[in-house]
Amino acid sequence: MTDNTTELDFGTTAQKATDAEKLPVVLLALDQGRYDMARSLDELRALADANGMDAVAEVVQKRATPEAATLLGEGKVAEARLVCQNVNAAAAIFDGELTGSQIRNLSAALQVEVLDRTMLILEIFRARATTNEGKLQTELATLRYQLPRLQGLGEALSRQGGGGGGGGGARRGAGETKLELDRRHLHHRIEHLEGRLKELEKRRSETRRARQKNNVPVVALVGYTNVGKSSLLNALCGEQIFEADMLFATLDPTARKLVLPSGLQIILVDTVGFVSRLPHHLVEAFKSTLEEAAFADVIVKVADAGDAQAAEQLAVTDEVLGSLDCTDIPQLVVYNKCDTANTVAFDPDILLTSAKTGYGLSALLAKLDEVLNHRVRTIEIVLPYDKLALADILRSRGSVAAEEYREDGVYYRGTVKIDDLHRFEEFLV
């Protein structure tokens, strides 16, 4: 069955934004002192940039109690409207989640389209997802977010009054009927997407079991978005995947083979990046793209060495990993981008790398070997000429460092997995 995307949408501005011509937007925020507002707005600005938007102005109000209808107070809303007019803003983006009625009220007051932080992230996800599963996950997260906000997400869904022979209010109005139809459509679509994703999860579980059967260790790169995980994977594996200096450059998990210095072959997996205050339902919806970490043998937590908030980035990473029950998996901390000018102070026990220059990559590989050393053993063997079929196993499942033809057979020095050691025990020298 062909998957058709839902007809419902947040609006048009996010779709029209392109890298070629960035749309001017105004950032809105309510500062209740719960988190670092400057940092949060910097991140929101980066999210807007990743979606082809240019944050040209911001309006922030410090207020302990939000206004129910618009979160911002009446005077601040009036100020925001003037700012939007003065900069010819195509949209306003609120740094937080809004209800459907708050979206409608703010949009009417500002006379521009209003998005909230989650809607912006979902739009980036929609634009960046490349695999079928990524697209389905994005649509599912979007529909779950839209469902409780239907009545406020568009004038077409507003109530249009009663009518007909029964008098005013005797029947449901056309708008209410449309709202119920939309709700029913979303519920059916959500159920269908959940079924499709369960099928894909079954296939992915079979792939994972095949890896485990072959005893191939999995190393997952996880961390905050835009810390250089994709660049690190490319530098280590030499295969190009999309990388860019923007948030959420990678959404779908990417796996590559990598041979460690010991000869142990591993699977290196790049995962979707995290952001601070990522809504729980988004983490839930995208667990399939993150669960490679939950089934990994080693987790490499990557942070940006040039970012003063690197510790906070790692805290976000730990929080998400905790929700995936990954705390018992061996973990390494890597500070990437150490070639940047503003590299922060670091713990000498933490690995420093630069995917750009190659600095620290050999140390990272050696550390992975150390963590996984229980998986392999270095051996010296002489295989009789009628047993050379075992050499294929040595090469395909281990590594060969030296080879020499002798009268009684072929001498090999190399590494084998512990699980394969019994095959070679009688030929050890």
C-alpha positions in Angstrom: 0.0 0.0 0.0 1.3 3.4 -1.0 1.8 5.9 1.9 0.2 9.2 1.2 1.2 12.1 3.5 -1.6 13.8 5.4 -3.3 16.8 3.9 -3.1 18.7 7.1 -0.1 21.0 7.6 1.3 23.6 9.9 1.3 26.3 7.2 3.2 27.5 4.2 6.2 29.5 5.4 8.2 26.5 6.6 7.7 24.8 3.3 8.8 27.8 1.2 12.0 28.4 3.1 15.0 27.4 1.0 18.7 27.8 1.4 18.8 29.9 -1.7 16.6 32.7 -0.2 16.2 32.7 3.5 12.9 34.0 4.8 13.0 36.7 7.5 11.5 35.6 10.8 11.1 37.1 14.3 11.9 35.0 17.4 9.5 35.2 20.4 10.2 34.0 23.9 8.8 34.1 27.4 11.6 34.1 30.0 10.4 32.6 33.3 13.9 32.0 34.5 13.8 28.2 34.0 16.8 27.9 31.7 19.5 30.0 29.9 17.4 32.1 27.6 20.3 33.5 25.6 21.5 29.9 24.9 18.0 28.8 24.0 17.5 31.6 21.5 20.9 30.9 19.9 19.7 27.3 19.4 16.4 28.5 18.0 18.2 30.8 15.6 20.3 27.9 14.5 17.2 25.8 14.0 15.6 28.5 11.9 18.8 28.8 9.8 18.7 25.0 9.3 15.2 25.4 7.9 16.2 28.2 5.5 15.1 31.1 7.7 16.9 34.2 8.9 16.1 35.3 12.4 16.3 39.1 11.9 14.8 40.1 15.3 13.7 38.8 18.6 11.1 39.8 21.2 11.6 38.5 24.7 9.4 39.1 27.8 10.5 38.4 31.4 7.3 37.3 33.1 6.7 34.9 35.9 3.1 34.0 34.9 2.2 33.6 31.2 -0.8 35.1 29.7 -3.2 32.2 29.0 -4.3 33.3 25.5 -0.9 34.3 24.1 1.7 33.6 26.7 3.2 37.1 26.1 1.4 40.1 27.7 -0.8 42.4 25.7 1.9 45.1 25.4 4.6 42.7 24.4 2.3 41.2 21.7 1.7 44.7 20.3 5.5 45.3 20.3 6.1 42.0 18.5 3.5 43.0 15.9 5.3 46.3 15.2 8.7 44.4 14.9 7.2 41.9 12.5 5.9 44.8 10.3 9.1 46.7 10.5 11.3 43.8 9.3 8.7 42.5 6.9 8.7 39.1 8.7 7.3 36.1 6.9 6.7 34.3 10.3 7.2 34.4 14.0 8.7 31.5 15.9 8.0 31.0 19.6 10.7 29.4 21.7 8.6 26.7 23.3 5.4 24.8 22.7 2.1 26.5 22.0 -1.5 25.2 22.2 -3.7 25.4 19.1 -5.6 28.4 20.5 -2.4 30.2 21.4 -1.1 29.7 17.8 -4.4 31.1 16.4 -4.4 34.0 18.8 -0.8 35.0 18.2 -1.1 34.7 14.5 -4.2 36.9 14.5 -2.5 39.5 16.7 0.8 39.6 14.8 -0.7 39.2 11.3 2.0 36.6 10.4 2.2 32.9 10.5 3.3 31.6 13.9 5.3 28.4 14.5 6.5 27.0 17.8 9.8 25.4 18.5 8.5 21.8 18.1 6.8 22.6 14.8 10.0 24.0 13.5 12.0 20.9 14.5 9.3 18.7 12.9 9.6 20.7 9.7 13.3 20.2 9.6 12.8 16.5 10.2 10.3 16.3 7.4 12.7 18.0 5.0 15.8 16.0 6.0 14.4 12.4 6.3 15.6 10.3 3.5 14.7 6.7 4.3 11.1 5.4 4.2 11.2 4.8 7.9 12.5 8.3 8.6 9.7 9.8 6.6 7.1 7.6 8.4 8.5 8.5 11.8 8.4 12.2 10.9 4.8 12.1 9.8 3.8 10.1 12.9 5.4 12.7 15.2 3.8 15.5 13.2 0.3 14.0 13.4 0.6 13.2 17.1 1.6 16.9 17.6 -1.3 18.2 15.5 -4.0 16.1 17.0 -4.6 18.1 20.1 -4.1 21.4 18.2 -6.5 20.9 15.3 -9.0 23.5 16.3 -6.3 26.2 16.5 -4.1 25.3 13.6 -6.2 27.0 10.9 -9.2 29.1 10.1 -10.6 26.2 8.0 -11.0 24.2 11.2 -12.8 26.9 13.2 -16.5 26.4 14.1 -18.8 27.9 11.6 -22.1 28.0 13.4 -25.3 26.0 13.2 -28.1 26.1 10.7 -30.8 24.2 8.9 -34.3 23.4 9.8 -33.7 22.7 13.4 -32.8 26.3 14.2 -29.6 27.8 15.5 -27.5 25.2 17.2 -29.9 22.3 16.3 -27.2 20.6 14.2 -23.5 20.7 14.3 -22.0 23.4 12.2 -20.0 22.6 9.0 -16.8 23.6 10.8 -17.4 21.2 13.7 -18.1 18.4 11.2 -14.8 19.2 9.4 -13.0 19.1 12.7 -14.4 15.7 13.6 -13.5 14.4 10.1 -10.0 15.7 10.5 -9.7 14.0 13.9 -10.9 10.7 12.5 -8.6 11.0 9.6 -5.6 11.6 11.9 -6.5 8.7 14.2 -6.7 6.3 11.2 -3.5 7.6 9.7 -1.7 7.3 13.0 -2.8 3.7 13.4 -1.7 2.9 9.9 1.8 4.5 10.5 2.2 2.7 13.7 1.5 -0.6 11.9 4.0 0.2 9.2 6.7 1.1 11.7 6.1 -2.1 13.6 6.8 -4.0 10.4 10.0 -2.0 9.8 11.0 -2.6 13.4 10.7 -6.3 12.9 13.0 -6.2 9.9 15.5 -4.1 11.7 15.4 -6.6 14.6 16.2 -9.4 12.1 19.2 -7.3 10.8 20.4 -6.8 14.3 20.1 -10.5 15.2 22.2 -11.3 12.0 24.9 -8.9 13.3 24.8 -10.5 16.7 25.0 -14.0 15.1 28.1 -12.9 13.2 29.4 -11.4 16.4 30.2 -8.1 14.8 30.5 -5.4 17.5 28.4 -2.2 17.0 29.8 1.2 18.0 27.2 4.0 18.0 28.1 7.7 17.6 25.7 9.8 19.7 25.5 13.3 20.8 24.2 16.8 20.3 23.3 17.9 16.8 26.0 19.5 14.8 29.0 18.3 16.8 30.5 16.5 13.8 29.4 12.9 14.2 28.9 12.5 10.5 32.3 14.1 9.8 33.9 11.8 12.3 32.3 8.7 10.7 33.5 9.9 7.2 37.0 10.5 8.5 37.2 7.0 10.1 35.5 5.0 7.4 36.3 7.0 4.3 32.8 6.8 3.0 30.9 10.0 2.4 27.5 10.6 4.0 25.8 14.0 4.1 27.5 16.4 6.5 26.9 20.1 7.0 27.5 22.8 9.6 23.8 22.9 10.6 21.5 21.3 13.0 20.0 18.0 12.2 22.2 17.3 9.1 21.7 13.6 9.8 18.3 12.1 10.6 18.4 8.5 9.5 20.9 6.1 11.1 23.9 5.3 8.9 26.1 2.2 9.4 29.6 1.7 8.0 32.1 -1.1 8.4 35.4 -0.2 10.1 38.5 -2.4 10.8 40.3 -1.5 14.1 44.1 -1.7 14.4 43.8 -5.1 16.0 42.0 -6.4 12.9 38.6 -6.5 14.6 35.8 -5.5 12.2 33.1 -3.4 13.7 30.0 -1.6 12.6 30.1 2.2 13.2 26.6 3.8 13.4 25.8 7.5 13.1 22.6 8.6 14.8 20.3 11.6 14.8 21.5 14.4 17.0 19.9 15.7 20.2 18.8 19.2 21.1 18.1 20.6 24.5 14.5 20.5 25.6 13.6 18.1 22.9 9.9 17.3 23.7 9.4 13.8 25.1 7.0 12.7 22.3 9.7 13.5 19.7 12.2 11.4 21.5 9.5 8.6 21.6 8.7 9.0 17.9 12.3 8.8 16.9 13.5 6.0 19.2 13.9 3.7 16.2 16.6 6.0 14.9 18.2 6.2 18.3 17.8 2.6 19.4 21.0 1.5 17.5 22.7 3.1 20.6 20.6 0.9 22.9 21.8 -2.2 21.2 25.4 -1.1 20.7 28.5 -2.7 22.3 30.1 0.7 22.8 28.6 4.2 22.8 30.8 7.1 21.7 29.4 10.3 23.1 30.6 13.2 20.9 30.7 16.8 22.0 32.0 20.0 20.3 35.4 21.0 21.8 34.9 24.6 20.6 31.6 25.1 22.3 31.6 26.5 25.8 28.4 24.6 26.5 29.9 21.2 25.7 29.2 20.0 29.2 25.5 20.8 28.8 25.6 19.0 25.4 26.8 15.9 27.1 24.2 16.3 29.8 21.5 16.3 27.1 23.1 13.2 25.6 23.1 11.4 28.9 19.5 12.3 29.6 18.3 10.8 26.3 20.6 7.7 26.7 19.1 7.3 30.1 15.6 7.2 28.6 16.8 4.4 26.3 18.2 2.3 29.2 21.8 2.6 27.9 23.5 3.3 31.1 25.1 -0.2 31.4 26.8 0.0 27.9 30.5 1.0 27.9 30.8 4.7 26.9 33.6 6.9 25.6 33.6 10.7 25.6 35.1 12.4 22.5 35.5 16.1 22.1 35.5 16.7 18.4 36.4 19.8 16.4 39.5 20.4 18.6 41.0 22.3 15.6 38.6 25.2 16.2 40.0 28.4 17.6 37.9 28.5 20.7 38.6 25.0 22.0 37.6 24.9 25.7 39.5 23.3 28.6 39.1 19.6 28.8 39.8 16.6 31.1 43.0 14.9 30.0 41.2 11.5 30.2 38.7 12.7 27.5 39.6 12.0 23.9 40.2 15.0 21.6 39.6 14.6 17.9 39.4 16.6 14.7 37.6 15.0 11.8 38.9 17.8 9.7 42.6 17.4 10.4 42.6 13.7 11.5 44.1 14.6 15.0 43.2 12.0 17.7 41.6 9.5 15.3 44.3 6.9 15.9 43.9 7.4 19.7 40.1 6.9 19.3 40.6 3.6 17.4 43.1 2.4 19.9 40.7 3.1 22.7 37.9 1.2 20.9 40.3 -1.7 20.6 41.0 -1.5 24.3 37.3 -1.6 25.2 36.6 -4.4 22.8 39.8 -6.4 23.4 37.9 -9.2 25.0 36.5 -9.9 21.6 39.8 -10.8 19.8 43.0 -12.7 20.4 46.4 -12.5 18.5 47.6 -15.9 17.4 50.4 -17.5 15.4 49.5 -20.7 13.5 50.8 -23.0 10.8 48.0 -24.3 8.6 48.7 -27.6 6.7 48.1 -27.2 3.0 44.9 -29.3 3.2 43.5 -27.0 5.9 43.9 -23.7 4.0 40.2 -23.2 3.9 40.6 -21.9 7.5 42.7 -19.1 6.1 39.6 -17.7 4.5 37.9 -17.6 7.9 41.0 -15.9 9.4 40.9 -13.2 6.7 37.1 -12.6 6.6 36.4 -12.8 10.4 39.7 -11.6 11.7 42.9 -10.2 10.2 46.3 -11.4 8.8 49.4 -9.4 9.8 52.0 -11.8 8.4 52.0 -14.8 6.0 54.9 -17.2 5.1 54.9 -20.4 3.1 56.8 -23.3 4.8 57.4 -27.0 4.1 54.7 -28.2 6.5 52.2 -25.5 5.7 51.5 -21.7 5.7 52.5 -19.7 8.7 50.1 -16.9 9.8 50.2 -14.2 12.4 47.0 -12.4 12.9 43.9 -11.8 15.1 40.8 -13.9 15.5 37.6 -13.4 17.4 37.4 -15.3 20.7 34.4 -17.2 19.3 36.6 -18.5 16.4 39.6 -19.4 18.5 38.6 -23.1 18.8 39.0 -23.5 15.0 42.7 -22.8 15.2 43.8 -24.2 18.6 45.4 -27.4 17.1 47.5 -25.3 14.7 48.9 -22.8 17.3 52.7 -22.4 17.4 
